[in-house]
Amino acid sequence: MLKVAHNLKLHRIKAGLTQLELARRLGVKERVITFWETGRSQPHIEQAVDIAKILEAEPKEVFPDIFPNG
């Protein structure tokens, strides 16, 4: 789960988004993004796909633990 947390934060920063901006685009509270980025929880698969689209990345790049084979 820590790999997911690290990759999410890295891709979010690369996309130039704050946690609050990403949260608003996903329709979740900012603390949810914080939980994901600290490894306290991880997004559901549907959310992971939406996050990857927002970050303009492949889901497997951001979430290798959730999408190990593509």
C-alpha positions as CSV (number, residue, x, y, z in Angstrom):
1,M,0.0,0.0,0.0
2,L,2.9,2.4,0.6
3,K,3.9,2.1,-3.1
4,V,0.4,3.3,-4.0
5,A,0.7,6.2,-1.5
6,H,4.1,7.3,-2.9
7,N,3.0,7.0,-6.5
8,L,-0.2,8.9,-6.0
9,K,1.6,11.8,-4.3
10,L,4.3,11.8,-7.0
11,H,1.8,11.8,-9.9
12,R,-0.4,14.4,-8.2
13,I,2.5,16.8,-7.7
14,K,3.7,16.1,-11.3
15,A,0.2,17.1,-12.5
16,G,0.5,20.3,-10.5
17,L,-2.5,19.6,-8.3
18,T,-2.9,20.1,-4.6
19,Q,-4.6,17.6,-2.5
20,L,-7.6,19.9,-2.2
21,E,-7.8,20.3,-6.0
22,L,-7.7,16.5,-6.6
23,A,-10.3,16.0,-3.9
24,R,-12.7,18.5,-5.4
25,R,-12.3,16.9,-8.9
26,L,-13.0,13.5,-7.4
27,G,-15.9,14.7,-5.2
28,V,-14.2,13.5,-1.9
29,K,-12.9,15.3,1.1
30,E,-9.3,16.4,1.2
31,R,-8.6,14.1,4.2
32,V,-9.4,11.2,1.9
33,I,-6.5,12.2,-0.4
34,T,-4.3,12.5,2.7
35,F,-5.2,9.0,3.9
36,W,-4.4,7.6,0.4
37,E,-1.1,9.4,0.3
38,T,0.0,8.3,3.7
39,G,-1.0,4.7,3.2
40,R,-3.8,4.7,5.8
41,S,-6.2,3.6,3.1
42,Q,-6.4,3.2,-0.7
43,P,-9.0,4.2,-3.3
44,H,-11.5,1.7,-4.7
45,I,-10.7,0.5,-8.2
46,E,-13.3,2.8,-9.8
47,Q,-11.7,5.8,-8.0
48,A,-8.3,4.7,-9.0
49,V,-9.3,4.8,-12.7
50,D,-10.8,8.3,-12.2
51,I,-7.7,9.5,-10.5
52,A,-5.4,8.2,-13.2
53,K,-7.5,10.0,-15.8
54,I,-7.3,13.3,-13.9
55,L,-3.6,12.9,-13.5
56,E,-3.2,12.0,-17.2
57,A,-1.5,8.7,-16.3
58,E,-2.0,5.0,-16.8
59,P,-3.7,3.4,-13.9
60,K,-0.9,0.8,-13.5
61,E,1.7,3.6,-13.3
62,V,-0.1,5.3,-10.4
63,F,-1.5,2.2,-8.7
64,P,0.8,-0.8,-9.5
65,D,-0.6,-2.7,-6.5
66,I,-4.2,-2.4,-7.7
67,F,-3.5,-2.9,-11.4
68,P,-0.4,-5.2,-11.5
69,N,-0.9,-6.5,-15.0
70,G,-2.1,-3.4,-16.7
